[in-house]
């Protein structure tokens, strides 16, 4: 972590809360419909800064705060209005003795249907669940496929019936795709039914990353962080949970080639099925059909986002920042 980031993080952790948060970025509409979802005067507020690479924000309703990962620093942080920033869990994703990789910590986080914190752990190469308010440590949700260790689970979502879907790219491995410790040849998307083992449901992607469900939970969206194939993909979910009918919902490759910072990464849906996805230039706002309504430009490579407060606030992790943006819509799950 460089000296500027260390200084900013120390200020955030000191409890010196700003009366008014600084803002970054700007709104870039492609259609007037963009302003049906986000007020034209809305600002991206910086809540905390100084992180190495912030990721995986999740809102804890029973407590009113946001948790998020700093992947290189192997730490989960907590931010709450009026209290500021604190360390929630360290180590968050790697419990080994020796240094592991550049991204050893937890990445994607969710609160599951039982109110537990579920974490994708790069260094320990698994998905875990744990009580948020104490009462026990971590329980493995998935740590292998057919006896082979995962690469580095990245992002996860759970349906209302309890089924999980998570991605497994190489980002957390030493030397990434060239790691000698790789045990699985593909970078897959996996399904875990309640009480079941991990099942491979997608194996033909190069860099699967963020995952999200449509409001009716009939569609799974997957972001691919490949600069040559920077896609938001959609899949139909069958009754047994398997996936069919792959479609490229939005192709952001040209935006990457144009020099916009960032790749498709984390994504979430609102109650009407609109998709808010991080990608080239910040956050892309898409209709359920994949039409671009506009961008929320952060000025930074933007990793992930999630709904919080009453469901109308987007909490955003963008490189060294934790941010928020008020919207005029409500996220899935609220």
Phi, psi and omega in degrees: 000127183286168189296325179294316179296321178299315180298314181295322179293322178297321178296317179297318182285343183289345180090006177280094185272137180283139176296326178223126184286144174290160182237155177225164170073192180197164178266134182232089183286145170255345183209153176297338178297337178303321183281354170287339183255331183222126178297139184296344179262002179294145181236149172275109182269138175269117182268326179203155183208172179103011182275161179281308173203102183277145187206165163056046181294145175215139180269129177261104185297319179277075184149333176067051178211167179249139171250147177203159184263146158249103192295310180296331183270002174057043188220141166254128178256158175240136173231131179225138178304131179087345178244331180084213191258143174209160175281126179265318184205128175208124003285152184255336185212357178218120182246014180287172183274317186264160173305146189244292183209182179285342182226072187273343191277191175290157177237258181293140179231144169220161166259121186280182184296340179264003179083014178268156174275123177252130185232138169272118188251114181295303188293319179274358169058050185203173170243132182232164172229149180206150175297140181280325185260024180093185180095014178149164179268208185276147172243133178290130174266320176200128178227006177196161172234114182054039177083359180255137181289144176295167175286289177194089180312136193244310183214156189211153174216152178234137177275170181293339178272004175098354181284135176258149168231133177217157182256157185219069175280184184263008193300331183269357180280148169299128183066014175048239186293344180265008182298134179288344182270002178298137179243345181242130185286330184258167173250099194255175166244132186241154176242140173231111176283159179307122179076003184257181177261166181294133177240132178285123180243341174219131181226005186254019180260154181270324181213067178297141186223259183288152176224147177205158178251148171290160181304324179274359178059029175260352182228136172252131176256139179229129175268138177246118183267057179246117183298340178270340179218066186276086190246152157254117186252151175236147179224140173281136180263121178284169181300329180272005177093347179288168188242142177217176170061057177295134176224144170276104183285320179211133180252111182260011184301319181295329178290323175296314181296334179282354175099007178289136186285136176105165179226161174306130187218251180282150179209152179218162178243156173261180186294342179261005177091000175294148185249126174251111186231135172290151183179196181303123178087009177122247181238128176261137178249117185242150170285167176302337179273355178094015178276132181283119177269333180165179181234147169256101184277122181263340185083000181226157170297122190252126190270311190201174182198161177198159181277148178205188186057239178270011181101354182259357181256133173265123170263132192233134172253118184227097180054253183272000188249151157249125185231172171215156179216127176283137178238179178251011179239182181232136182282155173304136179100000178243000000 
